[in-house]
Amino acid sequence: MTLRMISLIAAIMATSPAFAQDTDDGITFRLGIGPKVSPEYFGAEDPTVTPIGKFRLERLQLGGQSFGGENSTGLGFGGSVGFVRGRSSDDYSELEGLEDIDPSLELGGGLRFRQPSYDLFANLRYGVIGHETLMGEIGGDVIYRPTEQLTLRAGPRLIWGSDDYAQTYFGVSASESAASGFDAFDASGGILRQGVKAEATYQFNDDWGLIGTIRYDQLRDDAADSPITQSEDQLSGSIVLTRKVTFGF
């Protein structure tokens, strides 16, 4: 997430008003910014602090019909967005000789089954910028609301990647091996990470909220066996301030 993107999110959060009436046609979503602590790259042992942005579509109101919303239940389809930081040997001396990996923007969608006390999902995304490969995520959360303002949720996650995805982040080509000293490694796709995510959301009011997230992932199979991987245990956390934004049309 670049500083320019973070600045744009902050400007929208600060200046965008909400509709006075729910009957107006328009789109409602939440934007958020905050700090995130996570491994420097997939398989790294040391953590780093970076800015993170969040986007969540809440509701589409069109012609008197409303689609989506936090209170919607049952089976539905939704979009999915992911961002992966780049990796450069100039920043990490232990990766000297490996080719740089550009930042990646992943777009896609999937199915979600939502009930008041739990939420299940399966998403498939493609790197439209950056890695240009397929990856997927499945998981679910148990949801608990001790107060009207506070929502707690937690559940398991599985991350799948194609062969090209696995090779991008965990493979070592013959030329890279010669330049770096790492053994050549042809990474195969499959379930590359498994873990659990816990999240607490506190709504100060209808517009402003705070989301605290902690996530643990364990690298699996070729992701764990890669010579690049220093630690199979990947821990991350973030605190994000969110703002509801509504645009009419």
Secondary structure, 3 states (H helix, E strand, C coil): CCHHHHHHHHHHHHHCCCCCCCCCCEEEEEEEEEEEEEECCCCCCCEEEEEEEEEEEEEEEECCEEEECCCCCEEEEEEEEEEECCECCCCCHHHCCCCCECCEEEEEEEEEEEECCEEEEEEEEEEEECCCCEEEEEEEEEEECCCCCEEEEEEEEEEEECHHHHHHHHCECHHHHHHHCCCCECCCCEEEEEEEEEEEEEECCCCEEEEEEEEEEEECHHHHHCCCCCCCEEEEEEEEEEEEEEEEC
